[in-house]
Amino acid sequence: MPTVETYRKQSKLLLRWHRAGNFSIGERVRHLERYRSLTDLQVLSLKFTLALAQEIVAVESGYGNWAELKTAAADAPKTLRASSGPPVVKNAIPVLFVRDVKASANFFHEKLRFKIDFLRGIPPFYGAVSRQGACLHLRHVEQPFFAQAAAQERGLICAFIEVANGQALFEEFKARNVDFAQKPTKQAWGGTDFHLKDPDGNVISFVTYK
């Protein structure tokens, strides 16, 4: 179990996030029953104290209040640090900039048959969708500036997704009236790909290698 000092640092971090206007704090505050119905903007307008941050950390850790957490942490045996080793780089996840995270997630779910993994915030400011081994994150912006650049420069792609049978997937998407930027094309570098556009203009390439 982490030490009391670790929990204190977590609480102070929540306090800094709130002061910085970080929307992700809303999800944490809504762990408390009395704040369950607040939107992210309403959370940011709260008088946010260290005591409130400590209460959130305690509830997230499975305790009723900060005092219970302190007692449990003080009595718990000290945990050993994980053994050091070489760093391991795992998956990279593309992030698409969108104007409406919920609407974008619905597009991927309804048109492309992606699963909505999570939506963060009320209204959502961040989310994730996935289909089998492919995962995309969605981040709210007022203006999807990268998509505007993609529209002006041919071949500017926001994400590559490798598939086993690209033609079959193309036909699946075509039946749902997806907006394509490029039909399946055999490329000189050895793959066959097609490009589609999401509602914000982000271009996604689906690639089959043979």
C-alpha positions in Angstrom: 0.0 0.0 0.0 1.3 3.5 -0.8 2.4 5.7 2.1 0.4 8.6 3.5 2.9 11.0 1.9 2.1 9.5 -1.5 -1.6 10.1 -1.0 -0.8 13.7 0.1 1.0 14.3 -3.1 -1.9 12.9 -5.1 -4.2 15.3 -3.3 -2.0 18.3 -4.0 -1.8 17.3 -7.6 -5.7 17.4 -7.8 -5.5 20.8 -6.2 -3.1 22.1 -8.9 -5.2 20.6 -11.7 -8.3 22.4 -10.4 -6.4 25.7 -10.2 -5.1 25.2 -13.7 -8.6 24.6 -15.1 -7.9 21.1 -16.1 -11.2 19.5 -17.3 -10.1 16.0 -16.3 -10.7 17.0 -12.6 -14.4 16.7 -13.2 -14.3 12.9 -13.5 -12.5 12.7 -10.1 -14.8 15.1 -8.3 -17.9 13.2 -9.4 -16.7 10.2 -7.4 -18.2 12.0 -4.5 -22.0 11.4 -4.3 -22.9 15.0 -3.6 -21.1 16.2 -6.8 -22.3 13.4 -9.0 -24.5 15.6 -11.2 -22.1 18.5 -11.8 -20.7 19.3 -15.3 -17.0 19.9 -15.8 -17.5 23.7 -15.9 -19.4 23.5 -12.6 -16.7 21.5 -11.0 -14.1 24.1 -12.0 -16.2 26.8 -10.4 -16.3 25.0 -7.1 -14.3 26.2 -4.1 -11.7 23.4 -4.2 -9.7 22.9 -1.0 -7.0 20.5 -0.1 -9.5 18.8 2.3 -11.8 18.1 -0.7 -8.9 16.8 -2.7 -8.0 14.4 0.1 -11.6 13.2 0.4 -11.6 12.4 -3.3 -8.3 10.4 -3.0 -9.7 8.5 0.0 -12.9 7.6 -1.7 -11.1 6.5 -4.9 -8.9 4.3 -2.7 -12.0 2.6 -1.2 -12.2 4.5 2.1 -15.0 6.6 3.6 -12.8 9.7 4.4 -9.2 10.9 4.7 -8.9 9.9 8.3 -9.7 6.3 7.5 -7.2 6.3 4.6 -4.4 7.8 6.9 -5.0 5.1 9.5 -4.9 2.3 7.0 -1.8 3.6 5.3 0.0 4.0 8.6 -0.7 0.4 9.6 0.0 -1.2 6.2 3.4 -2.9 5.6 5.7 -0.9 3.3 5.6 -2.0 -0.3 8.8 -2.9 -2.1 9.9 -0.9 -5.1 9.6 -2.7 -8.4 13.0 -4.0 -9.7 14.7 -1.8 -12.2 15.1 -2.9 -15.8 15.4 -1.7 -19.4 12.6 0.5 -20.6 10.0 -1.1 -22.8 8.1 0.9 -25.4 4.6 -0.4 -25.9 1.7 0.7 -28.2 1.5 4.2 -29.8 -2.1 5.6 -29.9 -3.0 8.3 -32.4 -5.1 11.2 -31.0 -7.6 12.9 -33.3 -8.7 16.5 -32.7 -12.5 16.8 -32.9 -15.1 19.5 -32.2 -17.6 17.1 -30.5 -16.1 14.1 -28.8 -19.4 12.3 -28.3 -20.5 12.8 -31.9 -17.1 11.7 -33.1 -17.3 8.5 -31.0 -20.8 7.8 -32.3 -19.5 8.1 -35.9 -16.8 5.5 -35.2 -19.3 3.3 -33.5 -22.2 3.5 -35.9 -20.3 3.9 -39.3 -17.0 2.0 -38.6 -18.2 -0.4 -36.0 -15.6 0.7 -33.4 -16.3 0.1 -29.7 -16.5 3.2 -27.5 -14.0 2.4 -24.8 -14.6 5.5 -22.7 -15.7 9.1 -22.7 -14.3 11.5 -20.1 -16.2 14.6 -18.8 -19.7 16.1 -19.0 -19.8 17.0 -21.8 -17.0 14.7 -22.9 -13.7 16.4 -23.7 -11.7 13.1 -24.3 -12.5 9.6 -25.3 -11.3 6.4 -27.0 -12.6 4.0 -29.6 -11.2 0.7 -30.7 -11.9 -2.2 -33.1 -9.9 -5.3 -32.4 -6.3 -4.3 -32.2 -6.7 -0.7 -33.4 -7.3 2.2 -30.9 -7.9 5.9 -31.5 -8.2 8.6 -28.9 -10.4 11.6 -29.4 -9.7 15.1 -28.0 -11.9 18.1 -28.0 -10.7 21.3 -29.7 -12.7 24.4 -30.7 -11.2 24.2 -34.2 -9.8 21.0 -35.6 -6.8 22.8 -37.1 -4.9 19.6 -38.1 -7.9 18.5 -40.2 -7.9 21.9 -42.0 -4.2 21.3 -42.9 -5.1 17.8 -44.1 -7.7 19.2 -46.5 -5.1 21.6 -48.0 -2.2 19.1 -48.4 -2.8 15.9 -50.2 -1.7 12.8 -48.4 -1.6 14.3 -44.9 -2.9 11.4 -42.8 -3.8 11.5 -39.1 -3.6 7.8 -38.4 -2.6 4.5 -40.1 -4.5 1.3 -39.3 -3.3 -2.1 -40.6 -6.0 -4.5 -41.7 -5.9 -8.1 -43.0 -8.5 -7.7 -45.8 -8.7 -4.1 -46.8 -11.0 -4.6 -49.7 -13.6 -6.3 -47.5 -13.4 -3.5 -45.0 -13.7 -0.9 -47.7 -16.9 -2.5 -49.0 -18.2 -2.6 -45.4 -17.6 1.1 -44.9 -18.9 1.9 -48.4 -22.3 0.3 -47.6 -22.6 2.7 -44.7 -21.9 5.8 -46.9 -18.6 6.7 -45.3 -16.8 9.7 -46.9 -13.7 8.4 -48.7 -10.6 10.5 -49.5 -9.1 7.7 -51.5 -10.4 4.3 -52.8 -8.2 1.2 -52.4 -4.9 1.9 -54.2 -1.9 -0.3 -54.8 1.1 1.7 -53.6 4.7 1.6 -54.8 5.9 0.8 -51.3 4.1 -2.5 -51.3 0.8 -1.9 -49.5 -2.8 -1.3 -50.7 -4.6 1.4 -48.8 -7.8 3.4 -48.7 -8.4 6.7 -46.9 -11.6 7.9 -45.2 -12.6 11.1 -43.5 -14.3 11.5 -40.2 -16.9 14.3 -39.6 -14.1 16.7 -38.6 -12.0 16.0 -41.7 -9.4 13.8 -40.1 -8.0 11.4 -42.7 -7.5 7.8 -41.6 -5.6 5.3 -43.8 -6.5 1.6 -43.7 -3.6 -0.4 -45.0 -3.1 -4.1 -46.2 0.4 -5.4 -46.7 1.0 -8.4 -49.0 
